[in-house]
């Protein structure tokens, strides 16, 4: 798998590179807590085989927006994935995503905005100081992880396109390339994968555009080179490998809602009180936890209620699921 990450290394600007000793010191500081947390676990519960790879990024840790839980291992985060463009099994993306070419990469911007056009990803990234935020990711399949993302607030990117007063939603589109994404040769979803947010959700300070994890350039299977992360929503909202952003006046469609409208809505806010028609959303399994560990209760808005519940005041969250 290492060669996959290294191919993405070349185009990173020197200013984006963290000196190794800075990163190592940070890791060492965290090491104490890690060792303590691991002391109670069975040997082998956390793998030592996969280490973070890819080019190092320069970033500032954002503790205000980071959870205090222990992050999942790099191996868990990069081998247990949902990325149907590369297959349906959890390890399909780590095995198949090497065929995705992430540079050069451009993002087309259209719709209700003053600044539209096609932008080179490098040019967009040069304007964005990067932060590390440790977020919970809660998948609609009732498993969860804790991931140290590197990225920048989506709001800062959207502002540069000067959305008009008619822009009420933001729509996102993943790359469509059956040659690079073998899963798109099978019609499990209506390709390309699309997602959307209400504009106030898109502008919320927790909503992150992600370009890395564990301090390094994002591995392809995690949505390189640019993905969305909306931590209070089920994981399917966090669309990967984005090539288009459109500002719209009406609610955009989203892939899982198109595929199964009774099971997946537009809002997809994590809600332990509203079950999926085929399974409970009241609890979740933390990936990487020892087999004997209990499931943990799922929190409203995935634990981010204090920050985001106001966005939905007066809305029936059972109807707008
Ligand atoms: N984006 C695209 N383009 N295709 C996908 O299949 N899966 C979604 C989301 N983004 C998906 C996607 C789902 S269901 C989840 S849970 C998260 O990505 C998983 O992100 P991870 O693999 O980095 O943990």
Boltz pocket constraint, residues with backbone or C-beta under 6 A from the ligand:
constraints:
  - pocket:
      binder: B
      contacts: [[A, 77], [A, 80], [A, 81], [A, 82], [A, 83], [A, 84], [A, 85], [A, 137], [A, 138], [A, 139], [A, 140], [A, 174], [A, 193], [A, 221], [A, 222], [A, 223], [A, 234], [A, 235], [A, 236], [A, 237], [A, 238], [A, 239], [A, 240], [A, 241]]
      max_distance: 6.0
